[in-house]
């Protein structure tokens, strides 16, 4: 379960491993903001991380959007789908160009794929915005399908208590996900 500090750091563009490091080291947003740039640099923070703390040019992603984006993909990179990797919430169209924190413009990437999304090769990005969108769409579909199958699979569990299930909603979900009940 994410803490308030972790959500606040993720919303500012920090990766999960950097946010977890800050929390385990006893830092909160307030403590970090009260530190000087030199102190933050001495802690190993990058200039981007320091700028994000100083309420720079980009406001944090609203909590309700951040939580939905992280939840819908199981806090897992949509490219490699490795749940063990640290993640970052990436703007498909850069914030500086779009000023868009909508769910459609946000995607969860591991640090490796986040770097690839920002790396320019001779004539192109190594991971284009369209490729990121396609991977996000495919991963969202797989997650929704897996969730639906897990719920439907409960019907085969001995002793499952189906008298507390909203059957109409269950069938609506199955139909939406294209699952033959």
Number of C-alpha atoms within 10 A of each C-alpha: 4 11 11 12 17 23 21 21 26 25 24 23 22 22 23 22 16 19 22 19 13 19 16 10 9 10 15 18 15 10 9 17 16 13 12 11 16 11 12 17 14 10 10 11 16 12 12 13 18 19 15 20 21 14 12 12 11 16 14 19 22 14 14 8 15 21 15 12 19 20 11 15 21 15 23 23 28 24 21 14 17 14 14 10 17 19 26 27 25 26 24 21 16 15 16 10 7 11 14 16 22 13 13 13 17 24 25 26 29 26 19 14 21 22 13 16 20 15 13 13 10 6 6 9 13 16 18 16 17 11 14 22 17 14 18 21 13 13 20 16 15 14 14 16 17 13 14 20 15 11 12 17 10 13 12 8 9 7 8 10 10 10 7 7 9 9 11 9 10 15 16 11 18 18 13 12 17 11 13 7 9
